[in-house]
Amino acid sequence: MSVAAGALADPRVAREVTLLDLLDRLLAGGIAIQGEITLAAADIDLVDLSLRLVVGSVGTLRRDLNGPVTGRPA
């Protein structure tokens, strides 16, 4: 058995993933991002920002929030 054939059979071997593949997976499954930022000067908090972002395809978000998509407007 050659080294190349063994590497192809090993599922742990990294494969090249394009940006389009990554975006497709994120939109199909959805992703939620949450964060907080505080801007301060001289130990005085000036601005508090809170971020909550949900990214996904319309079909994925509708399925997760309202059940299956039926093809008619909500």
mmCIF file of the N, C-alpha and C atoms, coordinates in Angstrom:
data_MODEL
# 
_entry.id   MODEL 
# 
loop_
_atom_site.group_PDB 
_atom_site.id 
_atom_site.type_symbol 
_atom_site.label_atom_id 
_atom_site.label_alt_id 
_atom_site.label_comp_id 
_atom_site.label_asym_id 
_atom_site.label_entity_id 
_atom_site.label_seq_id 
_atom_site.pdbx_PDB_ins_code 
_atom_site.Cartn_x 
_atom_site.Cartn_y 
_atom_site.Cartn_z 
_atom_site.occupancy 
_atom_site.B_iso_or_equiv 
_atom_site.pdbx_formal_charge 
_atom_site.auth_seq_id 
_atom_site.auth_comp_id 
_atom_site.auth_asym_id 
_atom_site.auth_atom_id 
_atom_site.pdbx_PDB_model_num 
ATOM 1   N N  . MET A 1 1  ? 0.847   -1.170 0.000  1.00 0.00 ? 1  MET A N  1 
ATOM 2   C CA . MET A 1 1  ? 0.000   0.000  0.000  1.00 0.00 ? 1  MET A CA 1 
ATOM 3   C C  . MET A 1 1  ? 0.898   1.240  0.000  1.00 0.00 ? 1  MET A C  1 
ATOM 4   N N  . SER A 1 2  ? 0.626   2.161  -0.881 1.00 0.00 ? 2  SER A N  1 
ATOM 5   C CA . SER A 1 2  ? 1.439   3.369  -0.952 1.00 0.00 ? 2  SER A CA 1 
ATOM 6   C C  . SER A 1 2  ? 0.974   4.380  0.096  1.00 0.00 ? 2  SER A C  1 
ATOM 7   N N  . VAL A 1 3  ? 1.797   5.378  0.360  1.00 0.00 ? 3  VAL A N  1 
ATOM 8   C CA . VAL A 1 3  ? 1.482   6.407  1.345  1.00 0.00 ? 3  VAL A CA 1 
ATOM 9   C C  . VAL A 1 3  ? 0.282   7.235  0.891  1.00 0.00 ? 3  VAL A C  1 
ATOM 10  N N  . ALA A 1 4  ? 0.203   7.548  -0.377 1.00 0.00 ? 4  ALA A N  1 
ATOM 11  C CA . ALA A 1 4  ? -0.903  8.367  -0.893 1.00 0.00 ? 4  ALA A CA 1 
ATOM 12  C C  . ALA A 1 4  ? -2.238  7.652  -0.736 1.00 0.00 ? 4  ALA A C  1 
ATOM 13  N N  . ALA A 1 5  ? -2.282  6.358  -1.001 1.00 0.00 ? 5  ALA A N  1 
ATOM 14  C CA . ALA A 1 5  ? -3.531  5.615  -0.871 1.00 0.00 ? 5  ALA A CA 1 
ATOM 15  C C  . ALA A 1 5  ? -3.950  5.542  0.591  1.00 0.00 ? 5  ALA A C  1 
ATOM 16  N N  . GLY A 1 6  ? -2.994  5.389  1.511  1.00 0.00 ? 6  GLY A N  1 
ATOM 17  C CA . GLY A 1 6  ? -3.313  5.361  2.935  1.00 0.00 ? 6  GLY A CA 1 
ATOM 18  C C  . GLY A 1 6  ? -3.824  6.706  3.424  1.00 0.00 ? 6  GLY A C  1 
ATOM 19  N N  . ALA A 1 7  ? -3.279  7.792  2.896  1.00 0.00 ? 7  ALA A N  1 
ATOM 20  C CA . ALA A 1 7  ? -3.715  9.124  3.302  1.00 0.00 ? 7  ALA A CA 1 
ATOM 21  C C  . ALA A 1 7  ? -5.130  9.412  2.827  1.00 0.00 ? 7  ALA A C  1 
ATOM 22  N N  . LEU A 1 8  ? -5.495  8.895  1.643  1.00 0.00 ? 8  LEU A N  1 
ATOM 23  C CA . LEU A 1 8  ? -6.847  9.110  1.129  1.00 0.00 ? 8  LEU A CA 1 
ATOM 24  C C  . LEU A 1 8  ? -7.877  8.338  1.941  1.00 0.00 ? 8  LEU A C  1 
ATOM 25  N N  . ALA A 1 9  ? -7.498  7.179  2.460  1.00 0.00 ? 9  ALA A N  1 
ATOM 26  C CA . ALA A 1 9  ? -8.421  6.366  3.229  1.00 0.00 ? 9  ALA A CA 1 
ATOM 27  C C  . ALA A 1 9  ? -8.593  6.878  4.654  1.00 0.00 ? 9  ALA A C  1 
ATOM 28  N N  . ASP A 1 10 ? -7.670  7.682  5.145  1.00 0.00 ? 10 ASP A N  1 
ATOM 29  C CA . ASP A 1 10 ? -7.710  8.192  6.520  1.00 0.00 ? 10 ASP A CA 1 
ATOM 30  C C  . ASP A 1 10 ? -8.639  9.407  6.595  1.00 0.00 ? 10 ASP A C  1 
ATOM 31  N N  . PRO A 1 11 ? -9.773  9.335  7.331  1.00 0.00 ? 11 PRO A N  1 
ATOM 32  C CA . PRO A 1 11 ? -10.705 10.465 7.396  1.00 0.00 ? 11 PRO A CA 1 
ATOM 33  C C  . PRO A 1 11 ? -10.155 11.650 8.175  1.00 0.00 ? 11 PRO A C  1 
ATOM 34  N N  . ARG A 1 12 ? -9.089  11.449 8.951  1.00 0.00 ? 12 ARG A N  1 
ATOM 35  C CA . ARG A 1 12 ? -8.516  12.545 9.729  1.00 0.00 ? 12 ARG A CA 1 
ATOM 36  C C  . ARG A 1 12 ? -7.639  13.478 8.900  1.00 0.00 ? 12 ARG A C  1 
ATOM 37  N N  . VAL A 1 13 ? -7.331  13.084 7.689  1.00 0.00 ? 13 VAL A N  1 
ATOM 38  C CA . VAL A 1 13 ? -6.484  13.902 6.825  1.00 0.00 ? 13 VAL A CA 1 
ATOM 39  C C  . VAL A 1 13 ? -7.281  15.138 6.402  1.00 0.00 ? 13 VAL A C  1 
ATOM 40  N N  . ALA A 1 14 ? -6.671  16.304 6.565  1.00 0.00 ? 14 ALA A N  1 
ATOM 41  C CA . ALA A 1 14 ? -7.353  17.561 6.226  1.00 0.00 ? 14 ALA A CA 1 
ATOM 42  C C  . ALA A 1 14 ? -7.591  17.645 4.728  1.00 0.00 ? 14 ALA A C  1 
ATOM 43  N N  . ARG A 1 15 ? -8.760  18.183 4.377  1.00 0.00 ? 15 ARG A N  1 
ATOM 44  C CA . ARG A 1 15 ? -9.039  18.412 2.958  1.00 0.00 ? 15 ARG A CA 1 
ATOM 45  C C  . ARG A 1 15 ? -9.238  19.902 2.759  1.00 0.00 ? 15 ARG A C  1 
ATOM 46  N N  . GLU A 1 16 ? -9.061  20.343 1.551  1.00 0.00 ? 16 GLU A N  1 
ATOM 47  C CA . GLU A 1 16 ? -9.191  21.755 1.243  1.00 0.00 ? 16 GLU A CA 1 
ATOM 48  C C  . GLU A 1 16 ? -10.674 22.148 1.255  1.00 0.00 ? 16 GLU A C  1 
ATOM 49  N N  . VAL A 1 17 ? -11.004 23.175 2.022  1.00 0.00 ? 17 VAL A N  1 
ATOM 50  C CA . VAL A 1 17 ? -12.369 23.676 2.112  1.00 0.00 ? 17 VAL A CA 1 
ATOM 51  C C  . VAL A 1 17 ? -12.366 25.114 1.590  1.00 0.00 ? 17 VAL A C  1 
ATOM 52  N N  . THR A 1 18 ? -13.215 25.368 0.610  1.00 0.00 ? 18 THR A N  1 
ATOM 53  C CA . THR A 1 18 ? -13.272 26.712 0.048  1.00 0.00 ? 18 THR A CA 1 
ATOM 54  C C  . THR A 1 18 ? -14.200 27.585 0.888  1.00 0.00 ? 18 THR A C  1 
ATOM 55  N N  . LEU A 1 19 ? -14.123 28.873 0.676  1.00 0.00 ? 19 LEU A N  1 
ATOM 56  C CA . LEU A 1 19 ? -14.981 29.818 1.371  1.00 0.00 ? 19 LEU A CA 1 
ATOM 57  C C  . LEU A 1 19 ? -16.444 29.560 1.042  1.00 0.00 ? 19 LEU A C  1 
ATOM 58  N N  . LEU A 1 20 ? -16.725 29.162 -0.192 1.00 0.00 ? 20 LEU A N  1 
ATOM 59  C CA . LEU A 1 20 ? -18.094 28.857 -0.602 1.00 0.00 ? 20 LEU A CA 1 
ATOM 60  C C  . LEU A 1 20 ? -18.633 27.635 0.140  1.00 0.00 ? 20 LEU A C  1 
ATOM 61  N N  . ASP A 1 21 ? -17.800 26.605 0.331  1.00 0.00 ? 21 ASP A N  1 
ATOM 62  C CA . ASP A 1 21 ? -18.210 25.433 1.108  1.00 0.00 ? 21 ASP A CA 1 
ATOM 63  C C  . ASP A 1 21 ? -18.524 25.820 2.549  1.00 0.00 ? 21 ASP A C  1 
ATOM 64  N N  . LEU A 1 22 ? -17.688 26.639 3.136  1.00 0.00 ? 22 LEU A N  1 
ATOM 65  C CA . LEU A 1 22 ? -17.890 27.083 4.515  1.00 0.00 ? 22 LEU A CA 1 
ATOM 66  C C  . LEU A 1 22 ? -19.168 27.898 4.648  1.00 0.00 ? 22 LEU A C  1 
ATOM 67  N N  . LEU A 1 23 ? -19.400 28.813 3.731  1.00 0.00 ? 23 LEU A N  1 
ATOM 68  C CA . LEU A 1 23 ? -20.612 29.629 3.747  1.00 0.00 ? 23 LEU A CA 1 
ATOM 69  C C  . LEU A 1 23 ? -21.860 28.767 3.576  1.00 0.00 ? 23 LEU A C  1 
ATOM 70  N N  . ASP A 1 24 ? -21.800 27.776 2.695  1.00 0.00 ? 24 ASP A N  1 
ATOM 71  C CA . ASP A 1 24 ? -22.929 26.876 2.488  1.00 0.00 ? 24 ASP A CA 1 
ATOM 72  C C  . ASP A 1 24 ? -23.251 26.102 3.761  1.00 0.00 ? 24 ASP A C  1 
ATOM 73  N N  . ARG A 1 25 ? -22.240 25.615 4.444  1.00 0.00 ? 25 ARG A N  1 
ATOM 74  C CA . ARG A 1 25 ? -22.460 24.886 5.695  1.00 0.00 ? 25 ARG A CA 1 
ATOM 75  C C  . ARG A 1 25 ? -23.025 25.797 6.781  1.00 0.00 ? 25 ARG A C  1 
ATOM 76  N N  . LEU A 1 26 ? -22.529 27.014 6.874  1.00 0.00 ? 26 LEU A N  1 
ATOM 77  C CA . LEU A 1 26 ? -23.023 27.944 7.890  1.00 0.00 ? 26 LEU A CA 1 
ATOM 78  C C  . LEU A 1 26 ? -24.481 28.313 7.644  1.00 0.00 ? 26 LEU A C  1 
ATOM 79  N N  . LEU A 1 27 ? -24.836 28.584 6.381  1.00 0.00 ? 27 LEU A N  1 
ATOM 80  C CA . LEU A 1 27 ? -26.206 28.957 6.073  1.00 0.00 ? 27 LEU A CA 1 
ATOM 81  C C  . LEU A 1 27 ? -27.158 27.770 6.229  1.00 0.00 ? 27 LEU A C  1 
ATOM 82  N N  . ALA A 1 28 ? -26.708 26.570 5.916  1.00 0.00 ? 28 ALA A N  1 
ATOM 83  C CA . ALA A 1 28 ? -27.561 25.386 6.040  1.00 0.00 ? 28 ALA A CA 1 
ATOM 84  C C  . ALA A 1 28 ? -27.844 25.063 7.498  1.00 0.00 ? 28 ALA A C  1 
ATOM 85  N N  . GLY A 1 29 ? -26.867 25.246 8.352  1.00 0.00 ? 29 GLY A N  1 
ATOM 86  C CA . GLY A 1 29 ? -27.045 24.907 9.757  1.00 0.00 ? 29 GLY A CA 1 
ATOM 87  C C  . GLY A 1 29 ? -27.369 26.100 10.625 1.00 0.00 ? 29 GLY A C  1 
ATOM 88  N N  . GLY A 1 30 ? -26.974 27.286 10.208 1.00 0.00 ? 30 GLY A N  1 
ATOM 89  C CA . GLY A 1 30 ? -27.181 28.482 11.002 1.00 0.00 ? 30 GLY A CA 1 
ATOM 90  C C  . GLY A 1 30 ? -26.079 28.651 12.039 1.00 0.00 ? 30 GLY A C  1 
ATOM 91  N N  . ILE A 1 31 ? -25.874 29.877 12.462 1.00 0.00 ? 31 ILE A N  1 
ATOM 92  C CA . ILE A 1 31 ? -24.863 30.177 13.467 1.00 0.00 ? 31 ILE A CA 1 
ATOM 93  C C  . ILE A 1 31 ? -25.343 31.376 14.276 1.00 0.00 ? 31 ILE A C  1 
ATOM 94  N N  . ALA A 1 32 ? -25.061 31.371 15.548 1.00 0.00 ? 32 ALA A N  1 
ATOM 95  C CA . ALA A 1 32 ? -25.408 32.489 16.429 1.00 0.00 ? 32 ALA A CA 1 
ATOM 96  C C  . ALA A 1 32 ? -24.117 33.037 17.026 1.00 0.00 ? 32 ALA A C  1 
ATOM 97  N N  . ILE A 1 33 ? -23.986 34.353 17.018 1.00 0.00 ? 33 ILE A N  1 
ATOM 98  C CA . ILE A 1 33 ? -22.805 35.028 17.543 1.00 0.00 ? 33 ILE A CA 1 
ATOM 99  C C  . ILE A 1 33 ? -23.267 36.013 18.602 1.00 0.00 ? 33 ILE A C  1 
ATOM 100 N N  . GLN A 1 34 ? -22.595 36.013 19.756 1.00 0.00 ? 34 GLN A N  1 
ATOM 101 C CA . GLN A 1 34 ? -22.936 36.943 20.813 1.00 0.00 ? 34 GLN A CA 1 
ATOM 102 C C  . GLN A 1 34 ? -21.647 37.518 21.372 1.00 0.00 ? 34 GLN A C  1 
ATOM 103 N N  . GLY A 1 35 ? -21.668 38.821 21.659 1.00 0.00 ? 35 GLY A N  1 
ATOM 104 C CA . GLY A 1 35 ? -20.486 39.463 22.205 1.00 0.00 ? 35 GLY A CA 1 
ATOM 105 C C  . GLY A 1 35 ? -20.823 40.775 22.882 1.00 0.00 ? 35 GLY A C  1 
ATOM 106 N N  . GLU A 1 36 ? -19.898 41.244 23.676 1.00 0.00 ? 36 GLU A N  1 
ATOM 107 C CA . GLU A 1 36 ? -20.055 42.519 24.357 1.00 0.00 ? 36 GLU A CA 1 
ATOM 108 C C  . GLU A 1 36 ? -18.752 43.297 24.256 1.00 0.00 ? 36 GLU A C  1 
ATOM 109 N N  . ILE A 1 37 ? -18.893 44.622 24.082 1.00 0.00 ? 37 ILE A N  1 
ATOM 110 C CA . ILE A 1 37 ? -17.740 45.515 23.990 1.00 0.00 ? 37 ILE A CA 1 
ATOM 111 C C  . ILE A 1 37 ? -17.988 46.690 24.917 1.00 0.00 ? 37 ILE A C  1 
ATOM 112 N N  . THR A 1 38 ? -16.996 47.046 25.702 1.00 0.00 ? 38 THR A N  1 
ATOM 113 C CA . THR A 1 38 ? -17.092 48.214 26.566 1.00 0.00 ? 38 THR A CA 1 
ATOM 114 C C  . THR A 1 38 ? -15.944 49.156 26.230 1.00 0.00 ? 38 THR A C  1 
ATOM 115 N N  . LEU A 1 39 ? -16.293 50.395 25.874 1.00 0.00 ? 39 LEU A N  1 
ATOM 116 C CA . LEU A 1 39 ? -15.289 51.426 25.623 1.00 0.00 ? 39 LEU A CA 1 
ATOM 117 C C  . LEU A 1 39 ? -15.174 52.282 26.870 1.00 0.00 ? 39 LEU A C  1 
ATOM 118 N N  . ALA A 1 40 ? -13.945 52.417 27.357 1.00 0.00 ? 40 ALA A N  1 
ATOM 119 C CA . ALA A 1 40 ? -13.736 53.157 28.600 1.00 0.00 ? 40 ALA A CA 1 
ATOM 120 C C  . ALA A 1 40 ? -12.539 54.081 28.464 1.00 0.00 ? 40 ALA A C  1 
ATOM 121 N N  . ALA A 1 41 ? -12.568 55.156 29.238 1.00 0.00 ? 41 ALA A N  1 
ATOM 122 C CA . ALA A 1 41 ? -11.443 56.092 29.317 1.00 0.00 ? 41 ALA A CA 1 
ATOM 123 C C  . ALA A 1 41 ? -11.276 56.473 30.782 1.00 0.00 ? 41 ALA A C  1 
ATOM 124 N N  . ALA A 1 42 ? -10.069 56.369 31.300 1.00 0.00 ? 42 ALA A N  1 
ATOM 125 C CA . ALA A 1 42 ? -9.745  56.699 32.687 1.00 0.00 ? 42 ALA A CA 1 
ATOM 126 C C  . ALA A 1 42 ? -10.637 55.917 33.654 1.00 0.00 ? 42 ALA A C  1 
ATOM 127 N N  . ASP A 1 43 ? -10.801 54.635 33.396 1.00 0.00 ? 43 ASP A N  1 
ATOM 128 C CA . ASP A 1 43 ? -11.625 53.737 34.213 1.00 0.00 ? 43 ASP A CA 1 
ATOM 129 C C  . ASP A 1 43 ? -13.085 54.152 34.312 1.00 0.00 ? 43 ASP A C  1 
ATOM 130 N N  . ILE A 1 44 ? -13.582 54.908 33.332 1.00 0.00 ? 44 ILE A N  1 
ATOM 131 C CA . ILE A 1 44 ? -14.987 55.288 33.267 1.00 0.00 ? 44 ILE A CA 1 
ATOM 132 C C  . ILE A 1 44 ? -15.568 54.665 32.002 1.00 0.00 ? 44 ILE A C  1 
ATOM 133 N N  . ASP A 1 45 ? -16.593 53.829 32.175 1.00 0.00 ? 45 ASP A N  1 
ATOM 134 C CA . ASP A 1 45 ? -17.246 53.208 31.031 1.00 0.00 ? 45 ASP A CA 1 
ATOM 135 C C  . ASP A 1 45 ? -18.031 54.250 30.258 1.00 0.00 ? 45 ASP A C  1 
ATOM 136 N N  . LEU A 1 46 ? -17.684 54.412 28.979 1.00 0.00 ? 46 LEU A N  1 
ATOM 137 C CA . LEU A 1 46 ? -18.357 55.402 28.138 1.00 0.00 ? 46 LEU A CA 1 
ATOM 138 C C  . LEU A 1 46 ? -19.453 54.777 27.284 1.00 0.00 ? 46 LEU A C  1 
ATOM 139 N N  . VAL A 1 47 ? -19.169 53.624 26.714 1.00 0.00 ? 47 VAL A N  1 
ATOM 140 C CA . VAL A 1 47 ? -20.121 52.966 25.817 1.00 0.00 ? 47 VAL A CA 1 
ATOM 141 C C  . VAL A 1 47 ? -20.112 51.463 26.092 1.00 0.00 ? 47 VAL A C  1 
ATOM 142 N N  . ASP A 1 48 ? -21.298 50.894 26.259 1.00 0.00 ? 48 ASP A N  1 
ATOM 143 C CA . ASP A 1 48 ? -21.465 49.447 26.366 1.00 0.00 ? 48 ASP A CA 1 
ATOM 144 C C  . ASP A 1 48 ? -22.236 48.979 25.142 1.00 0.00 ? 48 ASP A C  1 
ATOM 145 N N  . LEU A 1 49 ? -21.650 48.060 24.386 1.00 0.00 ? 49 LEU A N  1 
ATOM 146 C CA . LEU A 1 49 ? -22.307 47.501 23.204 1.00 0.00 ? 49 LEU A CA 1 
ATOM 147 C C  . LEU A 1 49 ? -22.556 46.017 23.438 1.00 0.00 ? 49 LEU A C  1 
ATOM 148 N N  . SER A 1 50 ? -23.755 45.576 23.102 1.00 0.00 ? 50 SER A N  1 
ATOM 149 C CA . SER A 1 50 ? -24.101 44.170 23.183 1.00 0.00 ? 50 SER A CA 1 
ATOM 150 C C  . SER A 1 50 ? -24.524 43.726 21.790 1.00 0.00 ? 50 SER A C  1 
ATOM 151 N N  . LEU A 1 51 ? -23.969 42.615 21.325 1.00 0.00 ? 51 LEU A N  1 
ATOM 152 C CA . LEU A 1 51 ? -24.215 42.131 19.976 1.00 0.00 ? 51 LEU A CA 1 
ATOM 153 C C  . LEU A 1 51 ? -24.800 40.729 20.029 1.00 0.00 ? 51 LEU A C  1 
ATOM 154 N N  . ARG A 1 52 ? -25.916 40.542 19.346 1.00 0.00 ? 52 ARG A N  1 
ATOM 155 C CA . ARG A 1 52 ? -26.492 39.216 19.150 1.00 0.00 ? 52 ARG A CA 1 
ATOM 156 C C  . ARG A 1 52 ? -26.846 39.106 17.682 1.00 0.00 ? 52 ARG A C  1 
ATOM 157 N N  . LEU A 1 53 ? -26.227 38.170 16.995 1.00 0.00 ? 53 LEU A N  1 
ATOM 158 C CA . LEU A 1 53 ? -26.390 38.034 15.560 1.00 0.00 ? 53 LEU A CA 1 
ATOM 159 C C  . LEU A 1 53 ? -26.709 36.587 15.217 1.00 0.00 ? 53 LEU A C  1 
ATOM 160 N N  . VAL A 1 54 ? -27.752 36.393 14.428 1.00 0.00 ? 54 VAL A N  1 
ATOM 161 C CA . VAL A 1 54 ? -28.118 35.060 13.950 1.00 0.00 ? 54 VAL A CA 1 
ATOM 162 C C  . VAL A 1 54 ? -27.976 35.064 12.435 1.00 0.00 ? 54 VAL A C  1 
ATOM 163 N N  . VAL A 1 55 ? -27.196 34.133 11.916 1.00 0.00 ? 55 VAL A N  1 
ATOM 164 C CA . VAL A 1 55 ? -26.959 34.041 10.482 1.00 0.00 ? 55 VAL A CA 1 
ATOM 165 C C  . VAL A 1 55 ? -27.390 32.660 10.014 1.00 0.00 ? 55 VAL A C  1 
ATOM 166 N N  . GLY A 1 56 ? -28.233 32.634 8.989  1.00 0.00 ? 56 GLY A N  1 
ATOM 167 C CA . GLY A 1 56 ? -28.679 31.371 8.427  1.00 0.00 ? 56 GLY A CA 1 
ATOM 168 C C  . GLY A 1 56 ? -29.538 31.629 7.207  1.00 0.00 ? 56 GLY A C  1 
ATOM 169 N N  . SER A 1 57 ? -29.829 30.588 6.479  1.00 0.00 ? 57 SER A N  1 
ATOM 170 C CA . SER A 1 57 ? -30.704 30.734 5.321  1.00 0.00 ? 57 SER A CA 1 
ATOM 171 C C  . SER A 1 57 ? -32.139 30.930 5.806  1.00 0.00 ? 57 SER A C  1 
ATOM 172 N N  . VAL A 1 58 ? -32.989 31.491 4.963  1.00 0.00 ? 58 VAL A N  1 
ATOM 173 C CA . VAL A 1 58 ? -34.380 31.731 5.334  1.00 0.00 ? 58 VAL A CA 1 
ATOM 174 C C  . VAL A 1 58 ? -35.067 30.410 5.679  1.00 0.00 ? 58 VAL A C  1 
ATOM 175 N N  . GLY A 1 59 ? -34.823 29.392 4.901  1.00 0.00 ? 59 GLY A N  1 
ATOM 176 C CA . GLY A 1 59 ? -35.423 28.088 5.162  1.00 0.00 ? 59 GLY A CA 1 
ATOM 177 C C  . GLY A 1 59 ? -34.989 27.507 6.501  1.00 0.00 ? 59 GLY A C  1 
ATOM 178 N N  . THR A 1 60 ? -33.718 27.630 6.821  1.00 0.00 ? 60 THR A N  1 
ATOM 179 C CA . THR A 1 60 ? -33.207 27.122 8.091  1.00 0.00 ? 60 THR A CA 1 
ATOM 180 C C  . THR A 1 60 ? -33.806 27.880 9.258  1.00 0.00 ? 60 THR A C  1 
ATOM 181 N N  . LEU A 1 61 ? -33.845 29.201 9.173  1.00 0.00 ? 61 LEU A N  1 
ATOM 182 C CA . LEU A 1 61 ? -34.381 30.000 10.271 1.00 0.00 ? 61 LEU A CA 1 
ATOM 183 C C  . LEU A 1 61 ? -35.872 29.761 10.462 1.00 0.00 ? 61 LEU A C  1 
ATOM 184 N N  . ARG A 1 62 ? -36.617 29.660 9.364  1.00 0.00 ? 62 ARG A N  1 
ATOM 185 C CA . ARG A 1 62 ? -38.049 29.375 9.491  1.00 0.00 ? 62 ARG A CA 1 
ATOM 186 C C  . ARG A 1 62 ? -38.280 28.003 10.104 1.00 0.00 ? 62 ARG A C  1 
ATOM 187 N N  . ARG A 1 63 ? -37.508 27.029 9.678  1.00 0.00 ? 63 ARG A N  1 
ATOM 188 C CA . ARG A 1 63 ? -37.653 25.673 10.214 1.00 0.00 ? 63 ARG A CA 1 
ATOM 189 C C  . ARG A 1 63 ? -37.370 25.656 11.710 1.00 0.00 ? 63 ARG A C  1 
ATOM 190 N N  . ASP A 1 64 ? -36.322 26.338 12.122 1.00 0.00 ? 64 ASP A N  1 
ATOM 191 C CA . ASP A 1 64 ? -35.942 26.328 13.530 1.00 0.00 ? 64 ASP A CA 1 
ATOM 192 C C  . ASP A 1 64 ? -36.885 27.158 14.395 1.00 0.00 ? 64 ASP A C  1 
ATOM 193 N N  . LEU A 1 65 ? -37.450 28.220 13.845 1.00 0.00 ? 65 LEU A N  1 
ATOM 194 C CA . LEU A 1 65 ? -38.309 29.098 14.638 1.00 0.00 ? 65 LEU A CA 1 
ATOM 195 C C  . LEU A 1 65 ? -39.782 28.715 14.578 1.00 0.00 ? 65 LEU A C  1 
ATOM 196 N N  . ASN A 1 66 ? -40.266 28.264 13.426 1.00 0.00 ? 66 ASN A N  1 
ATOM 197 C CA . ASN A 1 66 ? -41.698 28.043 13.245 1.00 0.00 ? 66 ASN A CA 1 
ATOM 198 C C  . ASN A 1 66 ? -42.069 26.642 12.804 1.00 0.00 ? 66 ASN A C  1 
ATOM 199 N N  . GLY A 1 67 ? -41.149 25.755 12.706 1.00 0.00 ? 67 GLY A N  1 
ATOM 200 C CA . GLY A 1 67 ? -41.457 24.432 12.173 1.00 0.00 ? 67 GLY A CA 1 
ATOM 201 C C  . GLY A 1 67 ? -41.098 24.377 10.699 1.00 0.00 ? 67 GLY A C  1 
ATOM 202 N N  . PRO A 1 68 ? -41.532 23.351 9.970  1.00 0.00 ? 68 PRO A N  1 
ATOM 203 C CA . PRO A 1 68 ? -41.146 23.189 8.572  1.00 0.00 ? 68 PRO A CA 1 
ATOM 204 C C  . PRO A 1 68 ? -41.735 24.268 7.671  1.00 0.00 ? 68 PRO A C  1 
ATOM 205 N N  . VAL A 1 69 ? -41.008 24.589 6.623  1.00 0.00 ? 69 VAL A N  1 
ATOM 206 C CA . VAL A 1 69 ? -41.470 25.562 5.626  1.00 0.00 ? 69 VAL A CA 1 
ATOM 207 C C  . VAL A 1 69 ? -42.510 24.885 4.750  1.00 0.00 ? 69 VAL A C  1 
ATOM 208 N N  . THR A 1 70 ? -43.676 25.512 4.589  1.00 0.00 ? 70 THR A N  1 
ATOM 209 C CA . THR A 1 70 ? -44.755 24.901 3.818  1.00 0.00 ? 70 THR A CA 1 
ATOM 210 C C  . THR A 1 70 ? -44.852 25.456 2.407  1.00 0.00 ? 70 THR A C  1 
ATOM 211 N N  . GLY A 1 71 ? -44.101 26.497 2.101  1.00 0.00 ? 71 GLY A N  1 
ATOM 212 C CA . GLY A 1 71 ? -44.144 27.078 0.775  1.00 0.00 ? 71 GLY A CA 1 
ATOM 213 C C  . GLY A 1 71 ? -45.116 28.240 0.651  1.00 0.00 ? 71 GLY A C  1 
ATOM 214 N N  . ARG A 1 72 ? -45.868 28.493 1.699  1.00 0.00 ? 72 ARG A N  1 
ATOM 215 C CA . ARG A 1 72 ? -46.778 29.636 1.667  1.00 0.00 ? 72 ARG A CA 1 
ATOM 216 C C  . ARG A 1 72 ? -46.279 30.699 2.634  1.00 0.00 ? 72 ARG A C  1 
ATOM 217 N N  . PRO A 1 73 ? -46.575 31.973 2.373  1.00 0.00 ? 73 PRO A N  1 
ATOM 218 C CA . PRO A 1 73 ? -46.073 33.037 3.237  1.00 0.00 ? 73 PRO A CA 1 
ATOM 219 C C  . PRO A 1 73 ? -46.639 32.927 4.651  1.00 0.00 ? 73 PRO A C  1 
ATOM 220 N N  . ALA A 1 74 ? -45.811 33.320 5.598  1.00 0.00 ? 74 ALA A N  1 
ATOM 221 C CA . ALA A 1 74 ? -46.238 33.264 7.007  1.00 0.00 ? 74 ALA A CA 1 
ATOM 222 C C  . ALA A 1 74 ? -47.094 34.452 7.374  1.00 0.00 ? 74 ALA A C  1 
# 
